[in-house]
Amino acid sequence: MRTHRIRTTALAATALAAALSLTACGGDDEAMGTKPAGSAETATPAATSTDGKAQTEAPEAGTPETQTVSAEGKHAGGNGNGDNRSKKPETAASIATCTPENSTVKVSKVSRPINHLLLTVTNTGTKDCAAYYAPFLRFDDAQAVYPILDDSKPQAVVTLSPGEKAYAGVALLGEPGQNEPVKSDNLGVIMVDRNNKSKGEATLKLPAETYTDSLGFVTYWQSDVETALMF
């Protein structure tokens, strides 16, 4: 039993001496600016910015989140072709607003539903832009903005890559006999930013014999024609 204890003590002392020798070698390597083979580097934590401009800005309450979409494939079906593939996400703060400077807007008459027009905005710039909320519309010299259909609010803002389009439906008249229709020749389309503020107006020529009344409305910008005209 005594012999066993001595052997155990001797083995422990030998192991301790070997460990101290390795530690000393490691200390010499570090002092010389090198590390032993197989040693792990410790990652330095990334600095946290305190500059509010460098942080992602949270959208206002009630404002739809920005969505990123693939070419001709938006969140609600993608231009009617069913392509819903996603592309690299971008934050709302990093995407420009679609304005008359980086996009074009056109108005066209549709056969169905009756008494409707279709607005189409196309990103003509070189970077993505977002079609926020609904366009503000003015028929001829009207002082009030055309009513906006709140029920048409999408789940996310439609973001357009260069060449992509977004759509808004315009209902011109309410039920027959409820109000006196007024003929209009021109339409002002005002794009808004993520704070629902005006970012420029495009003036368009309306299709011939366009009549409106106070019961009409415009939808929010949608990702496909079918959704824009379903209301």
N, C-alpha and C positions, 0 to 999 in steps of 0.2 A: 504493500500500500504506500509506504514512504517513497519507494523507488518510482512509483507511478506519478506521485505528486511532483517529484523533482523533474521528471521528464516533461510533464505538462507545463511547469514553470519555465523550463528552458525553452520550450517551443514558443510560449507566449512572448518571452523576452526577444527571441529571434525575430518574430513577426513584427514586434514594436519597433525594433531597430530598422527593419526593412522599410516600414511605413515612414519613419522619420527621415530616412535617406531619400525616399521619393519626394517627400514634401520639400526638402531642402533643394532638390534639383528643380522642382517646379518653381520655387521662389527665385532661383537664379535665372531661369528662363524668362520669367515675367519682368524681372529687373532689367533684362537686356532687351525688352520690347518684343519678346517672342512668347509663344504659348506651346505647351507640350502637345504632341500629336494627339488628336482625338478630343481635345478640350473644347467645350461649347462656348460660343460667343454669347454674351448677354445683350439682348436688344435694348437700345435706348428708347424709352417711351417717347412717342411723338408729342411735340409741343401743342398745347391746346390754345387756340386763338381766342383772344378776348375781344377782338374787333368784330362788332356786330355785322359788318358788311361781309365778312368771310364766312358767316354761318348761314345755313339754309333758313330762309324766312318762312315762317308758318303762315298758311293762307288764313284769311279772315274767316270768322265763323259764318257758316252758310255758303261759303265759296267752294265750288267743286274742285277736287284735287286734279292736278295736271297729269294727263296720261300720255304716255308715249306709244306710238303706233308704227307699224311697218308701212312701207309704201303702198298706197291705195288700200290699206287695211286698218280701219279704225275700230273703236271700241264697240260700236253698235252694228257691225256687219261689214264695214269697209267698202263703201261705194257700190254696195250691192253684190260684191263678188265673194263674200264670205271669208276673206282672208283676214285672220285676226292675229297673225304673228306679231310678237312684240319686238321692239328694237331697244337699244341701250337707254335706260331710264335717264331722265333729266329732271332737275328740280324746277318748280314753278318759277322761282326767282331767276333762273338762268335762261328762260325762254322768252324771246321778244314777243311783243303783241303784234298780231296781224293788223296792219294799218294801210292806208292808201299808198304809203311809200314802199312797202315790201309785198303788196298783194293787190289784186284787182277784184272788183265785184261786178257781177252782171245780174240782170233781172230777166226772167223769161216767163211766158205764159204756159200753163199746163192744162191738159185736157181733163185730168182727174186729179183731185176732186175739183168740181166746178167752182168758179169764183176764187181761184187761188193763183198766186204767183210763187215762183221759186227764186230765191236768192242764192247765188253761188260765189264763194270767195275762194280765190286761188293764190297760193303762196308763190309769188314771182321772184322772191329773194334768193339768197344763197345759203340761208340758215333757217332752222326751224322757227315757226311762229305759232302762237296760240290764238284761237278764235274764242275770246272770252264772252261769257254771258250771251245776250241777244243783241242784235244790232238795233240802234235807235233809228227809227224811220220818221221821215217827214214827207208827206205828200204835198207837192207844190209849196205854198207858203204857210202851211199850217204851223201854228205856234206850239201846239202840244205834241209830245212824242207819241207815236202810235202805240196802242196797248200791247203789252208783252204777255204771252201765255206762260204763267209760272209752272203749270203742270207739264210743260215740255222740257223742264230742266234736266239735262243729262246727268249721269252718275259721275262723269269726269269731263273736264274741259278738253275739247278736241284740239290736238296739236298737229300741225301740218309740216311735213318736210317739204323742201322745194318741189313745186309742181303739184302738190296734193291739194285737195279741195274740201271745203266744208259747206253745209247747206242750211238754209232757214226757210221755212214755209210761211207764206203770208196769206191769211184768210181776208178777203176783201169785204165781204158782206155778211150780215147776220141773217136771221130768218126774213123771208120776203114780207114786206109791209110793215116791218117794225121801225124802220128809219128811212129817211130820204137819202138815196145814194147821191154822191157828188163826184163829178168827173174830175180826174187828175191827169196831168201830162208828164210831170217830173217827180222823181223820187230821190230824196236825200238819204244816203245810208251812212250812218255814223258808227265807226268801230270804237270799241271801248277796251280799256286795259283791265288788269286783274283787280283793280280797285273800282271798276265800273265807271271810269272817267273817260271822257271823249278823247280819242286819239286821231281825229281827222275825219272828214266827210267826203264821200264820193257822190256826185250828182248824176243820176241815170235817167235816160228817156224811157218812159213807161210804154208798154204795148198799147196800141190804139184801143180806144173805148174801155179804158180802165176806170171803174167806179168803186168807190169805197163808202163805208158809213162808220158810225161810231162803235159798231159791234164787232168790227174786224180785229185781227191781232197778228203778231209775228211771233214765231217760235224762237227758242234758243238755237244757237248754232249746233247742227247735228253732223254726224260723221257720214251719213248716207242719205240719199234722196228719199227712200221709203219712209224713214223715220221723220224726216222734215215735213212730209206731206200727210202723215197719218192723223194729224190733229184736226 
